Every structure is written in C-alpha cells, then in structure tokens.
Amino acid sequence: MNFPPCCPQGTLLSLDNPLSARVRNLVQHIRSQRSRFMKLTIVRQRDKLEPWFQHFLVEDKGLYGGASYVDFLCHMHKEIRNLLS
C-alpha cells in the first residue's frame, strides 16, 4: 500500500468529507472501548489487498444454527424451479 508522506502507515487521513468522518469516528469509538487493540488495515474496493481480504471472509450461519443467506437463496431457487416444472 502506498501512503502519502503526510500520512504514515497506521494513521487515518482526516479528509473533509462525511465518509472520512464516519470511518474515523467508528475507529475512535471502537478503540475507546478497549485498552488494547490490533493493527487496523482498511481495504477499499478494487484495492490490491482486496483478494487477500476476501480470502479470510466466511459466511455465518443464521441465528440458532439456521440457514445462511446463500442456503436460503438456494432453497428459494429450488422451490421456484419445482413450481415452474
């Protein structure tokens, strides 16, 4: 990742726009609730780190062990196919 000279790695730029303010406020809120925290890496869409980030994503099951969203969509697809045939 390339960081501008005024923004060392590990710090957030303070840009004058709503998204920048929301991200800074979110990070500040989370860090204020903890005495220790891990290094934060922000990955934007189409960033060169995006494939690395996506590798670690997993889909949670629904509440109480229910179906995930993908499971639900597959079930709905099968039901629609059954109705159409």
Helices and strands as residue ranges (DSSP letters): H 18-32, H 50-55, G 63-65, H 69-84
